[in-house]
């Protein structure tokens, strides 16, 4: 019978192998889905303006935070 340490090492090895397999499958499905999207765009003649609402856009980040709009007054 294997010790707990050996079982843990085996489980961690399996976990690493599964993580690598998942990553490879995600890349494969992404590539397949991208090819499908390109085919559909070409078939229907979609333009960038047709797809704009569906695409991620970059948002400008603020370099300085907004000032508080609090209207508290100091007590004298």
Backbone as ProteinMPNN parsed JSONL, in Angstrom:
{"seq_chain_A": "XXXXXXXXXXXXXXXXXXXXXXXXXXXXXXXXXXXXXXXXXXXXXXXXXXXXXXXXXXXXXXXXXXXXXXXXXXXX", "coords_chain_A": {"N_chain_A": [[0.842, -1.179, 0.0], [0.494, 2.215, -0.779], [2.044, 5.077, 0.654], [0.696, 8.001, 2.274], [2.059, 10.237, 1.396], [3.112, 9.375, -1.047], [0.726, 8.876, -2.421], [-0.269, 11.479, -2.514], [1.673, 12.72, -4.121], [1.258, 11.325, -6.496], [-1.386, 12.071, -7.078], [-1.025, 14.825, -7.448], [0.575, 14.779, -9.707], [-1.207, 13.712, -11.569], [-3.071, 15.785, -11.556], [-1.576, 17.879, -12.697], [-1.148, 16.818, -15.249], [-3.803, 16.687, -16.176], [-4.45, 19.413, -16.136], [-2.783, 20.373, -18.16], [-3.875, 18.999, -20.319], [-6.467, 20.091, -20.355], [-5.869, 22.764, -20.963], [-4.81, 22.462, -23.563], [-7.073, 21.49, -24.916], [-8.822, 23.654, -24.603], [-7.526, 25.571, -26.175], [-7.689, 24.33, -28.664], [-10.516, 24.216, -29.057], [-11.041, 26.916, -29.054], [-9.721, 27.774, -31.359], [-11.206, 26.347, -33.267], [-13.754, 27.487, -32.869], [-13.24, 30.137, -33.567], [-12.676, 29.855, -36.284], [-15.204, 29.031, -37.147], [-16.703, 31.338, -36.545], [-15.498, 33.179, -38.29], [-16.221, 32.03, -40.725], [-19.026, 32.294, -40.662], [-19.3, 35.077, -40.507], [-18.262, 35.797, -42.987], [-20.069, 34.456, -44.684], [-22.493, 35.78, -44.229], [-21.873, 38.391, -44.615], [-21.308, 40.213, -42.554], [-20.489, 43.322, -40.996], [-18.033, 45.416, -39.321], [-19.457, 47.305, -37.85], [-21.849, 45.969, -37.479], [-21.115, 44.02, -35.69], [-20.04, 45.348, -33.559], [-21.47, 45.903, -31.053], [-21.234, 43.432, -29.843], [-18.602, 42.904, -29.355], [-15.682, 42.98, -27.238], [-14.533, 45.938, -25.735], [-11.94, 48.284, -25.132], [-11.678, 50.027, -22.128], [-11.085, 53.278, -21.083], [-8.891, 53.847, -18.516], [-8.962, 55.639, -15.505], [-6.522, 57.946, -14.51], [-6.41, 59.334, -12.186], [-8.334, 59.188, -9.243], [-11.847, 59.936, -8.927], [-13.067, 62.93, -7.39], [-14.559, 63.183, -4.21], [-18.053, 63.639, -3.853], [-19.175, 64.51, -1.643], [-20.936, 66.609, 0.624], [-20.215, 67.496, 3.111], [-19.701, 69.628, 5.889], [-17.184, 71.287, 7.724], [-17.087, 71.367, 11.266], [-17.052, 74.171, 13.334]], "CA_chain_A": [[0.0, 0.0, 0.0], [1.265, 3.443, -0.903], [1.905, 5.999, 1.764], [-0.066, 9.212, 1.968], [2.94, 11.119, 0.631], [3.162, 8.844, -2.411], [-0.586, 9.12, -3.005], [-0.343, 12.899, -2.792], [2.528, 12.988, -5.271], [0.573, 10.759, -7.659], [-2.549, 12.916, -7.352], [-0.528, 16.09, -7.984], [1.029, 14.509, -11.067], [-2.423, 13.589, -12.374], [-3.646, 17.111, -11.657], [-0.774, 18.628, -13.662], [-1.434, 16.258, -16.569], [-5.151, 17.117, -16.56], [-4.401, 20.853, -16.413], [-2.177, 20.521, -19.481], [-4.859, 18.506, -21.283], [-7.535, 21.082, -20.423], [-5.34, 23.92, -21.684], [-4.72, 22.109, -24.983], [-8.426, 21.399, -25.454], [-9.36, 25.012, -24.685], [-6.915, 26.211, -27.341], [-8.257, 23.689, -29.848], [-11.896, 24.643, -29.243], [-11.007, 28.346, -29.396], [-9.359, 27.857, -32.774], [-12.35, 25.869, -34.038], [-14.823, 28.479, -32.771], [-12.832, 31.302, -34.345], [-12.873, 29.504, -37.692], [-16.646, 29.047, -37.363], [-17.136, 32.735, -36.551], [-15.032, 33.785, -39.544], [-17.032, 31.487, -41.813], [-20.358, 32.878, -40.562], [-19.166, 36.495, -40.867], [-18.088, 35.87, -44.438], [-21.289, 33.985, -45.345], [-23.578, 36.744, -44.083], [-21.395, 39.726, -44.93], [-21.354, 41.104, -41.405], [-19.465, 44.363, -40.949], [-17.589, 45.746, -37.971], [-20.532, 48.005, -37.14], [-22.837, 44.957, -37.092], [-20.591, 43.216, -34.59], [-19.495, 46.21, -32.513], [-22.063, 45.71, -29.721], [-20.904, 42.112, -29.306], [-17.168, 42.787, -29.137], [-15.1, 43.648, -26.087], [-13.835, 47.176, -26.041], [-11.093, 48.763, -24.05], [-12.191, 51.198, -21.438], [-10.005, 54.132, -20.616], [-8.821, 53.861, -17.06], [-8.668, 56.961, -14.961], [-5.23, 58.008, -13.852], [-6.655, 59.839, -10.845], [-9.704, 58.868, -8.84], [-12.78, 61.055, -8.856], [-13.182, 63.574, -6.091], [-15.798, 62.876, -3.51], [-19.103, 64.634, -4.027], [-19.748, 64.715, -0.324], [-21.146, 68.02, 0.953], [-20.022, 67.674, 4.543], [-19.046, 70.867, 6.306], [-16.418, 71.178, 8.971], [-17.662, 72.044, 12.42], [-16.136, 75.176, 13.904]], "C_chain_A": [[0.886, 1.24, 0.0], [1.018, 4.339, 0.308], [1.119, 7.228, 1.311], [0.768, 10.161, 1.122], [3.019, 10.667, -0.824], [1.837, 9.079, -3.134], [-0.751, 10.589, -3.383], [0.484, 13.253, -4.026], [1.872, 12.485, -6.553], [-0.62, 11.629, -8.061], [-2.116, 14.255, -7.949], [-0.034, 15.926, -9.419], [-0.167, 14.408, -12.008], [-3.067, 14.954, -12.595], [-2.896, 17.944, -12.696], [-1.033, 18.133, -15.086], [-2.812, 16.701, -17.07], [-5.188, 18.611, -16.889], [-3.818, 21.106, -17.797], [-3.157, 20.083, -20.571], [-5.995, 19.511, -21.457], [-7.079, 22.298, -21.214], [-5.268, 23.65, -23.188], [-6.108, 22.051, -25.624], [-9.085, 22.774, -25.568], [-8.807, 25.735, -25.905], [-7.517, 25.644, -28.619], [-9.688, 24.167, -30.095], [-11.962, 26.125, -29.596], [-10.708, 28.514, -30.876], [-10.521, 27.419, -33.671], [-13.49, 26.899, -34.036], [-14.492, 29.738, -33.568], [-13.029, 31.047, -35.835], [-14.369, 29.525, -38.047], [-17.159, 30.48, -37.459], [-16.719, 33.422, -37.851], [-15.872, 33.318, -40.721], [-18.416, 32.121, -41.826], [-20.317, 34.356, -40.953], [-19.06, 36.648, -42.373], [-19.38, 35.483, -45.162], [-22.397, 35.031, -45.315], [-23.149, 38.18, -44.379], [-21.487, 40.706, -43.774], [-20.215, 42.115, -41.484], [-19.075, 44.621, -39.503], [-18.691, 46.445, -37.185], [-21.651, 47.041, -36.732], [-22.402, 44.23, -35.824], [-20.129, 44.047, -33.4], [-20.141, 46.0, -31.143], [-21.662, 44.388, -29.063], [-19.437, 41.965, -28.934], [-16.737, 43.507, -27.869], [-14.444, 44.927, -26.549], [-12.985, 47.561, -24.851], [-11.772, 49.958, -23.413], [-11.021, 51.99, -20.923], [-10.018, 54.136, -19.098], [-8.448, 55.267, -16.608], [-7.327, 56.939, -14.258], [-5.365, 58.54, -12.434], [-8.097, 59.523, -10.475], [-10.568, 60.122, -8.811], [-12.784, 61.645, -7.455], [-14.53, 63.219, -5.499], [-16.805, 63.991, -3.729], [-19.8, 64.922, -2.714], [-19.854, 66.208, -0.031], [-21.025, 68.258, 2.442], [-19.301, 68.991, 4.811], [-18.286, 70.614, 7.61], [-17.131, 71.928, 10.079], [-16.622, 73.004, 12.985], [-16.198, 75.202, 15.399]], "O_chain_A": [[1.899, 1.296, 0.697], [-0.065, 4.349, 0.894], [0.914, 7.451, 0.118], [0.24, 10.82, 0.226], [2.994, 11.497, -1.733], [1.821, 9.437, -4.311], [-1.302, 10.91, -4.437], [0.027, 14.012, -4.881], [1.931, 13.155, -7.584], [-0.833, 11.891, -9.245], [-2.77, 14.765, -8.859], [-0.202, 16.821, -10.247], [-0.144, 14.953, -13.112], [-3.551, 15.248, -13.688], [-3.523, 18.642, -13.493], [-1.125, 18.932, -16.018], [-2.971, 17.049, -18.24], [-5.88, 19.024, -17.819], [-4.31, 21.966, -18.528], [-3.254, 20.722, -21.619], [-6.438, 19.758, -22.579], [-7.825, 22.809, -22.048], [-5.623, 24.51, -23.993], [-6.292, 22.513, -26.75], [-9.823, 23.032, -26.519], [-9.546, 26.438, -26.596], [-7.822, 26.389, -29.55], [-10.038, 24.491, -31.23], [-12.838, 26.546, -30.351], [-11.36, 29.298, -31.566], [-10.787, 28.037, -34.702], [-14.111, 27.149, -35.069], [-15.378, 30.337, -34.177], [-13.495, 31.924, -36.563], [-14.748, 29.985, -39.124], [-17.952, 30.804, -38.343], [-17.503, 34.164, -38.442], [-16.199, 34.104, -41.61], [-18.93, 32.453, -42.894], [-21.207, 34.833, -41.657], [-19.691, 37.524, -42.964], [-19.745, 36.119, -46.151], [-23.159, 35.154, -46.274], [-23.983, 39.085, -44.389], [-21.718, 41.897, -43.983], [-19.127, 41.811, -41.972], [-19.706, 44.112, -38.576], [-18.844, 46.208, -35.987], [-22.331, 47.28, -35.734], [-23.231, 43.87, -34.988], [-19.853, 43.494, -32.336], [-19.42, 45.924, -30.147], [-21.748, 44.256, -27.842], [-19.063, 41.001, -28.266], [-17.336, 44.506, -27.47], [-13.867, 44.985, -27.634], [-13.281, 47.204, -23.711], [-12.366, 50.793, -24.096], [-10.067, 51.427, -20.385], [-11.047, 54.4, -18.476], [-7.7, 55.975, -17.281], [-7.032, 56.017, -13.497], [-4.538, 58.238, -11.573], [-8.984, 59.589, -11.327], [-10.059, 61.236, -8.685], [-12.537, 60.951, -6.468], [-15.506, 62.986, -6.212], [-16.434, 65.164, -3.784], [-20.882, 65.508, -2.684], [-18.968, 66.981, -0.394], [-21.683, 69.15, 2.977], [-18.417, 69.404, 4.06], [-18.706, 69.832, 8.462], [-17.708, 72.993, 9.855], [-15.444, 72.663, 13.092], [-15.494, 75.987, 16.033]]}, "name": "protein", "num_of_chains": 1, "seq": "XXXXXXXXXXXXXXXXXXXXXXXXXXXXXXXXXXXXXXXXXXXXXXXXXXXXXXXXXXXXXXXXXXXXXXXXXXXX"}
